[in-house]
Amino acid sequence: MAAGQLTVCVRCPACGEPIELGATLRAELKRNVIGIDTEPIHAHIRQAHPEQDQDRQ
């Protein structure tokens, strides 16, 4: 079974700042599955773009 830690790099579409997301690779039912932690995106929006965070509530 494959398993491991990965890092997924994305850019904020509003400001272009790079955001690193932690990810895990694991095998489920004979398939590789990647779980991505999206909390860093939400934290970035709350800190750098509070007006956009308000729109979502």
PDB file with SEQRES, HELIX, SHEET and CRYST1 records, atoms N, CA, C and O in Angstrom:
SEQRES   1 A   57  MET ALA ALA GLY GLN LEU THR VAL CYS VAL ARG CYS PRO          
SEQRES   2 A   57  ALA CYS GLY GLU PRO ILE GLU LEU GLY ALA THR LEU ARG          
SEQRES   3 A   57  ALA GLU LEU LYS ARG ASN VAL ILE GLY ILE ASP THR GLU          
SEQRES   4 A   57  PRO ILE HIS ALA HIS ILE ARG GLN ALA HIS PRO GLU GLN          
SEQRES   5 A   57  ASP GLN ASP ARG GLN                                          
HELIX    1 AA1 GLU A   39  ALA A   48  1                                  10    
HELIX    2 AA2 PRO A   50  ARG A   56  1                                   7    
SHEET    1 AA1 3 GLY A   4  ARG A  11  0                                        
SHEET    2 AA1 3 PRO A  18  GLU A  28 -1                                        
SHEET    3 AA1 3 ARG A  31  ILE A  36 -1                                        
CRYST1    1.000    1.000    1.000  90.00  90.00  90.00 P 1           1          
ATOM      1  N   MET A   1       0.831  -1.184   0.000  1.00  0.00           N  
ATOM      2  CA  MET A   1       0.000   0.000   0.000  1.00  0.00           C  
ATOM      3  C   MET A   1       0.869   1.239   0.000  1.00  0.00           C  
ATOM      4  O   MET A   1       1.835   1.337   0.756  1.00  0.00           O  
ATOM      5  N   ALA A   2       0.519   2.174  -0.847  1.00  0.00           N  
ATOM      6  CA  ALA A   2       1.246   3.436  -0.895  1.00  0.00           C  
ATOM      7  C   ALA A   2       0.682   4.378   0.150  1.00  0.00           C  
ATOM      8  O   ALA A   2      -0.529   4.441   0.358  1.00  0.00           O  
ATOM      9  N   ALA A   3       1.561   5.102   0.798  1.00  0.00           N  
ATOM     10  CA  ALA A   3       1.152   6.107   1.771  1.00  0.00           C  
ATOM     11  C   ALA A   3       2.268   7.128   1.882  1.00  0.00           C  
ATOM     12  O   ALA A   3       3.445   6.792   1.755  1.00  0.00           O  
ATOM     13  N   GLY A   4       1.898   8.364   2.116  1.00  0.00           N  
ATOM     14  CA  GLY A   4       2.934   9.374   2.261  1.00  0.00           C  
ATOM     15  C   GLY A   4       2.364  10.759   2.425  1.00  0.00           C  
ATOM     16  O   GLY A   4       1.154  10.971   2.344  1.00  0.00           O  
ATOM     17  N   GLN A   5       3.258  11.694   2.657  1.00  0.00           N  
ATOM     18  CA  GLN A   5       2.903  13.096   2.823  1.00  0.00           C  
ATOM     19  C   GLN A   5       3.305  13.855   1.563  1.00  0.00           C  
ATOM     20  O   GLN A   5       4.378  13.628   1.004  1.00  0.00           O  
ATOM     21  N   LEU A   6       2.437  14.753   1.126  1.00  0.00           N  
ATOM     22  CA  LEU A   6       2.683  15.556  -0.060  1.00  0.00           C  
ATOM     23  C   LEU A   6       2.442  17.020   0.269  1.00  0.00           C  
ATOM     24  O   LEU A   6       1.820  17.340   1.281  1.00  0.00           O  
ATOM     25  N   THR A   7       2.931  17.901  -0.580  1.00  0.00           N  
ATOM     26  CA  THR A   7       2.609  19.318  -0.486  1.00  0.00           C  
ATOM     27  C   THR A   7       2.063  19.751  -1.835  1.00  0.00           C  
ATOM     28  O   THR A   7       2.674  19.504  -2.875  1.00  0.00           O  
ATOM     29  N   VAL A   8       0.910  20.397  -1.805  1.00  0.00           N  
ATOM     30  CA  VAL A   8       0.280  20.910  -3.014  1.00  0.00           C  
ATOM     31  C   VAL A   8       0.397  22.429  -2.964  1.00  0.00           C  
ATOM     32  O   VAL A   8      -0.020  23.051  -1.988  1.00  0.00           O  
ATOM     33  N   CYS A   9       0.955  23.021  -3.995  1.00  0.00           N  
ATOM     34  CA  CYS A   9       1.118  24.472  -4.052  1.00  0.00           C  
ATOM     35  C   CYS A   9       0.078  25.067  -4.992  1.00  0.00           C  
ATOM     36  O   CYS A   9      -0.059  24.635  -6.137  1.00  0.00           O  
ATOM     37  N   VAL A  10      -0.654  26.064  -4.496  1.00  0.00           N  
ATOM     38  CA  VAL A  10      -1.649  26.775  -5.299  1.00  0.00           C  
ATOM     39  C   VAL A  10      -1.408  28.273  -5.123  1.00  0.00           C  
ATOM     40  O   VAL A  10      -0.664  28.682  -4.232  1.00  0.00           O  
ATOM     41  N   ARG A  11      -2.027  29.081  -5.958  1.00  0.00           N  
ATOM     42  CA  ARG A  11      -1.940  30.538  -5.837  1.00  0.00           C  
ATOM     43  C   ARG A  11      -3.333  31.099  -5.592  1.00  0.00           C  
ATOM     44  O   ARG A  11      -4.322  30.628  -6.154  1.00  0.00           O  
ATOM     45  N   CYS A  12      -3.386  32.114  -4.741  1.00  0.00           N  
ATOM     46  CA  CYS A  12      -4.640  32.808  -4.478  1.00  0.00           C  
ATOM     47  C   CYS A  12      -5.058  33.517  -5.769  1.00  0.00           C  
ATOM     48  O   CYS A  12      -4.257  34.264  -6.331  1.00  0.00           O  
ATOM     49  N   PRO A  13      -6.275  33.311  -6.252  1.00  0.00           N  
ATOM     50  CA  PRO A  13      -6.686  33.974  -7.490  1.00  0.00           C  
ATOM     51  C   PRO A  13      -6.850  35.491  -7.328  1.00  0.00           C  
ATOM     52  O   PRO A  13      -6.792  36.226  -8.313  1.00  0.00           O  
ATOM     53  N   ALA A  14      -7.053  35.959  -6.101  1.00  0.00           N  
ATOM     54  CA  ALA A  14      -7.247  37.396  -5.874  1.00  0.00           C  
ATOM     55  C   ALA A  14      -5.930  38.172  -5.850  1.00  0.00           C  
ATOM     56  O   ALA A  14      -5.842  39.264  -6.412  1.00  0.00           O  
ATOM     57  N   CYS A  15      -4.902  37.608  -5.198  1.00  0.00           N  
ATOM     58  CA  CYS A  15      -3.653  38.366  -5.045  1.00  0.00           C  
ATOM     59  C   CYS A  15      -2.423  37.643  -5.601  1.00  0.00           C  
ATOM     60  O   CYS A  15      -1.350  38.241  -5.685  1.00  0.00           O  
ATOM     61  N   GLY A  16      -2.555  36.387  -5.976  1.00  0.00           N  
ATOM     62  CA  GLY A  16      -1.443  35.645  -6.554  1.00  0.00           C  
ATOM     63  C   GLY A  16      -0.451  35.089  -5.552  1.00  0.00           C  
ATOM     64  O   GLY A  16       0.560  34.507  -5.946  1.00  0.00           O  
ATOM     65  N   GLU A  17      -0.718  35.256  -4.265  1.00  0.00           N  
ATOM     66  CA  GLU A  17       0.205  34.752  -3.244  1.00  0.00           C  
ATOM     67  C   GLU A  17       0.190  33.219  -3.237  1.00  0.00           C  
ATOM     68  O   GLU A  17      -0.883  32.616  -3.266  1.00  0.00           O  
ATOM     69  N   PRO A  18       1.367  32.582  -3.199  1.00  0.00           N  
ATOM     70  CA  PRO A  18       1.398  31.118  -3.142  1.00  0.00           C  
ATOM     71  C   PRO A  18       0.932  30.611  -1.776  1.00  0.00           C  
ATOM     72  O   PRO A  18       1.251  31.193  -0.740  1.00  0.00           O  
ATOM     73  N   ILE A  19       0.177  29.523  -1.797  1.00  0.00           N  
ATOM     74  CA  ILE A  19      -0.333  28.892  -0.582  1.00  0.00           C  
ATOM     75  C   ILE A  19       0.014  27.417  -0.657  1.00  0.00           C  
ATOM     76  O   ILE A  19      -0.309  26.749  -1.639  1.00  0.00           O  
ATOM     77  N   GLU A  20       0.671  26.905   0.380  1.00  0.00           N  
ATOM     78  CA  GLU A  20       1.021  25.487   0.424  1.00  0.00           C  
ATOM     79  C   GLU A  20      -0.016  24.719   1.227  1.00  0.00           C  
ATOM     80  O   GLU A  20      -0.368  25.107   2.342  1.00  0.00           O  
ATOM     81  N   LEU A  21      -0.497  23.639   0.658  1.00  0.00           N  
ATOM     82  CA  LEU A  21      -1.489  22.799   1.310  1.00  0.00           C  
ATOM     83  C   LEU A  21      -0.867  21.448   1.610  1.00  0.00           C  
ATOM     84  O   LEU A  21      -0.208  20.858   0.754  1.00  0.00           O  
ATOM     85  N   GLY A  22      -1.074  20.961   2.811  1.00  0.00           N  
ATOM     86  CA  GLY A  22      -0.617  19.629   3.151  1.00  0.00           C  
ATOM     87  C   GLY A  22      -1.559  18.590   2.568  1.00  0.00           C  
ATOM     88  O   GLY A  22      -2.767  18.816   2.489  1.00  0.00           O  
ATOM     89  N   ALA A  23      -1.024  17.478   2.170  1.00  0.00           N  
ATOM     90  CA  ALA A  23      -1.842  16.413   1.585  1.00  0.00           C  
ATOM     91  C   ALA A  23      -1.281  15.068   2.016  1.00  0.00           C  
ATOM     92  O   ALA A  23      -0.091  14.937   2.302  1.00  0.00           O  
ATOM     93  N   THR A  24      -2.148  14.080   2.058  1.00  0.00           N  
ATOM     94  CA  THR A  24      -1.724  12.721   2.371  1.00  0.00           C  
ATOM     95  C   THR A  24      -2.164  11.791   1.254  1.00  0.00           C  
ATOM     96  O   THR A  24      -3.252  11.933   0.697  1.00  0.00           O  
ATOM     97  N   LEU A  25      -1.317  10.858   0.947  1.00  0.00           N  
ATOM     98  CA  LEU A  25      -1.614   9.845  -0.064  1.00  0.00           C  
ATOM     99  C   LEU A  25      -1.817   8.526   0.655  1.00  0.00           C  
ATOM    100  O   LEU A  25      -0.988   8.115   1.467  1.00  0.00           O  
ATOM    101  N   ARG A  26      -2.923   7.867   0.353  1.00  0.00           N  
ATOM    102  CA  ARG A  26      -3.190   6.573   0.979  1.00  0.00           C  
ATOM    103  C   ARG A  26      -3.955   5.692  -0.005  1.00  0.00           C  
ATOM    104  O   ARG A  26      -4.533   6.175  -0.978  1.00  0.00           O  
ATOM    105  N   ALA A  27      -3.946   4.411   0.268  1.00  0.00           N  
ATOM    106  CA  ALA A  27      -4.664   3.452  -0.569  1.00  0.00           C  
ATOM    107  C   ALA A  27      -5.991   3.109   0.097  1.00  0.00           C  
ATOM    108  O   ALA A  27      -6.037   2.789   1.284  1.00  0.00           O  
ATOM    109  N   GLU A  28      -7.065   3.178  -0.677  1.00  0.00           N  
ATOM    110  CA  GLU A  28      -8.391   2.790  -0.208  1.00  0.00           C  
ATOM    111  C   GLU A  28      -9.049   1.941  -1.294  1.00  0.00           C  
ATOM    112  O   GLU A  28      -9.147   2.356  -2.449  1.00  0.00           O  
ATOM    113  N   LEU A  29      -9.486   0.778  -0.916  1.00  0.00           N  
ATOM    114  CA  LEU A  29     -10.178  -0.110  -1.860  1.00  0.00           C  
ATOM    115  C   LEU A  29      -9.404  -0.266  -3.164  1.00  0.00           C  
ATOM    116  O   LEU A  29      -9.973  -0.166  -4.251  1.00  0.00           O  
ATOM    117  N   LYS A  30      -8.101  -0.511  -3.047  1.00  0.00           N  
ATOM    118  CA  LYS A  30      -7.204  -0.745  -4.182  1.00  0.00           C  
ATOM    119  C   LYS A  30      -7.022   0.483  -5.072  1.00  0.00           C  
ATOM    120  O   LYS A  30      -6.623   0.352  -6.230  1.00  0.00           O  
ATOM    121  N   ARG A  31      -7.310   1.674  -4.547  1.00  0.00           N  
ATOM    122  CA  ARG A  31      -7.107   2.907  -5.303  1.00  0.00           C  
ATOM    123  C   ARG A  31      -6.296   3.875  -4.450  1.00  0.00           C  
ATOM    124  O   ARG A  31      -6.415   3.886  -3.225  1.00  0.00           O  
ATOM    125  N   ASN A  32      -5.479   4.680  -5.099  1.00  0.00           N  
ATOM    126  CA  ASN A  32      -4.757   5.726  -4.383  1.00  0.00           C  
ATOM    127  C   ASN A  32      -5.665   6.926  -4.205  1.00  0.00           C  
ATOM    128  O   ASN A  32      -6.305   7.378  -5.154  1.00  0.00           O  
ATOM    129  N   VAL A  33      -5.719   7.439  -2.988  1.00  0.00           N  
ATOM    130  CA  VAL A  33      -6.575   8.570  -2.652  1.00  0.00           C  
ATOM    131  C   VAL A  33      -5.705   9.667  -2.066  1.00  0.00           C  
ATOM    132  O   VAL A  33      -4.830   9.400  -1.242  1.00  0.00           O  
ATOM    133  N   ILE A  34      -5.946  10.906  -2.491  1.00  0.00           N  
ATOM    134  CA  ILE A  34      -5.213  12.041  -1.946  1.00  0.00           C  
ATOM    135  C   ILE A  34      -6.185  12.878  -1.122  1.00  0.00           C  
ATOM    136  O   ILE A  34      -7.222  13.310  -1.626  1.00  0.00           O  
ATOM    137  N   GLY A  35      -5.850  13.103   0.135  1.00  0.00           N  
ATOM    138  CA  GLY A  35      -6.628  13.978   1.009  1.00  0.00           C  
ATOM    139  C   GLY A  35      -5.892  15.303   1.148  1.00  0.00           C  
ATOM    140  O   GLY A  35      -4.729  15.328   1.551  1.00  0.00           O  
ATOM    141  N   ILE A  36      -6.570  16.417   0.813  1.00  0.00           N  
ATOM    142  CA  ILE A  36      -5.927  17.727   0.829  1.00  0.00           C  
ATOM    143  C   ILE A  36      -6.523  18.566   1.951  1.00  0.00           C  
ATOM    144  O   ILE A  36      -7.742  18.688   2.069  1.00  0.00           O  
ATOM    145  N   ASP A  37      -5.649  19.145   2.774  1.00  0.00           N  
ATOM    146  CA  ASP A  37      -6.061  20.033   3.862  1.00  0.00           C  
ATOM    147  C   ASP A  37      -6.258  21.433   3.290  1.00  0.00           C  
ATOM    148  O   ASP A  37      -5.283  22.086   2.918  1.00  0.00           O  
ATOM    149  N   THR A  38      -7.507  21.907   3.212  1.00  0.00           N  
ATOM    150  CA  THR A  38      -7.805  23.207   2.617  1.00  0.00           C  
ATOM    151  C   THR A  38      -7.808  24.349   3.636  1.00  0.00           C  
ATOM    152  O   THR A  38      -8.065  25.496   3.270  1.00  0.00           O  
ATOM    153  N   GLU A  39      -7.529  24.057   4.895  1.00  0.00           N  
ATOM    154  CA  GLU A  39      -7.553  25.109   5.922  1.00  0.00           C  
ATOM    155  C   GLU A  39      -6.612  26.277   5.614  1.00  0.00           C  
ATOM    156  O   GLU A  39      -6.987  27.416   5.892  1.00  0.00           O  
ATOM    157  N   PRO A  40      -5.407  26.067   5.053  1.00  0.00           N  
ATOM    158  CA  PRO A  40      -4.561  27.221   4.738  1.00  0.00           C  
ATOM    159  C   PRO A  40      -5.211  28.208   3.754  1.00  0.00           C  
ATOM    160  O   PRO A  40      -4.949  29.408   3.828  1.00  0.00           O  
ATOM    161  N   ILE A  41      -6.044  27.721   2.847  1.00  0.00           N  
ATOM    162  CA  ILE A  41      -6.754  28.623   1.926  1.00  0.00           C  
ATOM    163  C   ILE A  41      -7.736  29.484   2.713  1.00  0.00           C  
ATOM    164  O   ILE A  41      -7.791  30.700   2.523  1.00  0.00           O  
ATOM    165  N   HIS A  42      -8.506  28.858   3.590  1.00  0.00           N  
ATOM    166  CA  HIS A  42      -9.484  29.595   4.384  1.00  0.00           C  
ATOM    167  C   HIS A  42      -8.796  30.602   5.302  1.00  0.00           C  
ATOM    168  O   HIS A  42      -9.290  31.717   5.470  1.00  0.00           O  
ATOM    169  N   ALA A  43      -7.673  30.229   5.892  1.00  0.00           N  
ATOM    170  CA  ALA A  43      -6.928  31.142   6.754  1.00  0.00           C  
ATOM    171  C   ALA A  43      -6.410  32.334   5.955  1.00  0.00           C  
ATOM    172  O   ALA A  43      -6.455  33.466   6.436  1.00  0.00           O  
ATOM    173  N   HIS A  44      -5.925  32.092   4.753  1.00  0.00           N  
ATOM    174  CA  HIS A  44      -5.434  33.179   3.903  1.00  0.00           C  
ATOM    175  C   HIS A  44      -6.566  34.146   3.571  1.00  0.00           C  
ATOM    176  O   HIS A  44      -6.380  35.361   3.642  1.00  0.00           O  
ATOM    177  N   ILE A  45      -7.724  33.626   3.213  1.00  0.00           N  
ATOM    178  CA  ILE A  45      -8.866  34.488   2.878  1.00  0.00           C  
ATOM    179  C   ILE A  45      -9.275  35.321   4.085  1.00  0.00           C  
ATOM    180  O   ILE A  45      -9.544  36.515   3.954  1.00  0.00           O  
ATOM    181  N   ARG A  46      -9.323  34.695   5.263  1.00  0.00           N  
ATOM    182  CA  ARG A  46      -9.711  35.439   6.473  1.00  0.00           C  
ATOM    183  C   ARG A  46      -8.724  36.566   6.776  1.00  0.00           C  
ATOM    184  O   ARG A  46      -9.131  37.649   7.197  1.00  0.00           O  
ATOM    185  N   GLN A  47      -7.424  36.315   6.562  1.00  0.00           N  
ATOM    186  CA  GLN A  47      -6.415  37.316   6.911  1.00  0.00           C  
ATOM    187  C   GLN A  47      -6.190  38.348   5.818  1.00  0.00           C  
ATOM    188  O   GLN A  47      -6.165  39.546   6.101  1.00  0.00           O  
ATOM    189  N   ALA A  48      -6.028  37.912   4.584  1.00  0.00           N  
ATOM    190  CA  ALA A  48      -5.643  38.820   3.502  1.00  0.00           C  
ATOM    191  C   ALA A  48      -6.828  39.431   2.767  1.00  0.00           C  
ATOM    192  O   ALA A  48      -6.692  40.493   2.160  1.00  0.00           O  
ATOM    193  N   HIS A  49      -7.976  38.785   2.809  1.00  0.00           N  
ATOM    194  CA  HIS A  49      -9.140  39.251   2.050  1.00  0.00           C  
ATOM    195  C   HIS A  49     -10.400  39.163   2.909  1.00  0.00           C  
ATOM    196  O   HIS A  49     -11.331  38.439   2.557  1.00  0.00           O  
ATOM    197  N   PRO A  50     -10.445  39.888   4.030  1.00  0.00           N  
ATOM    198  CA  PRO A  50     -11.595  39.753   4.932  1.00  0.00           C  
ATOM    199  C   PRO A  50     -12.917  40.152   4.283  1.00  0.00           C  
ATOM    200  O   PRO A  50     -13.969  39.642   4.668  1.00  0.00           O  
ATOM    201  N   GLU A  51     -12.878  41.061   3.301  1.00  0.00           N  
ATOM    202  CA  GLU A  51     -14.124  41.462   2.632  1.00  0.00           C  
ATOM    203  C   GLU A  51     -14.719  40.298   1.841  1.00  0.00           C  
ATOM    204  O   GLU A  51     -15.941  40.196   1.741  1.00  0.00           O  
ATOM    205  N   GLN A  52     -13.891  39.420   1.278  1.00  0.00           N  
ATOM    206  CA  GLN A  52     -14.389  38.252   0.557  1.00  0.00           C  
ATOM    207  C   GLN A  52     -14.915  37.209   1.521  1.00  0.00           C  
ATOM    208  O   GLN A  52     -15.877  36.508   1.206  1.00  0.00           O  
ATOM    209  N   ASP A  53     -14.299  37.093   2.696  1.00  0.00           N  
ATOM    210  CA  ASP A  53     -14.761  36.158   3.706  1.00  0.00           C  
ATOM    211  C   ASP A  53     -16.149  36.568   4.186  1.00  0.00           C  
ATOM    212  O   ASP A  53     -16.985  35.705   4.449  1.00  0.00           O  
ATOM    213  N   GLN A  54     -16.406  37.853   4.303  1.00  0.00           N  
ATOM    214  CA  GLN A  54     -17.717  38.360   4.737  1.00  0.00           C  
ATOM    215  C   GLN A  54     -18.795  37.981   3.725  1.00  0.00           C  
ATOM    216  O   GLN A  54     -19.924  37.673   4.106  1.00  0.00           O  
ATOM    217  N   ASP A  55     -18.451  38.004   2.432  1.00  0.00           N  
ATOM    218  CA  ASP A  55     -19.425  37.675   1.376  1.00  0.00           C  
ATOM    219  C   ASP A  55     -19.907  36.245   1.466  1.00  0.00           C  
ATOM    220  O   ASP A  55     -21.027  35.949   1.049  1.00  0.00           O  
ATOM    221  N   ARG A  56     -19.095  35.353   1.997  1.00  0.00           N  
ATOM    222  CA  ARG A  56     -19.445  33.933   2.056  1.00  0.00           C  
ATOM    223  C   ARG A  56     -20.321  33.602   3.243  1.00  0.00           C  
ATOM    224  O   ARG A  56     -20.892  32.512   3.292  1.00  0.00           O  
ATOM    225  N   GLN A  57     -20.447  34.503   4.201  1.00  0.00           N  
ATOM    226  CA  GLN A  57     -21.218  34.198   5.408  1.00  0.00           C  
ATOM    227  C   GLN A  57     -22.658  34.587   5.260  1.00  0.00           C  
ATOM    228  O   GLN A  57     -23.447  34.398   6.186  1.00  0.00           O  
TER     229      GLN A  57                                                      
END                                                                             
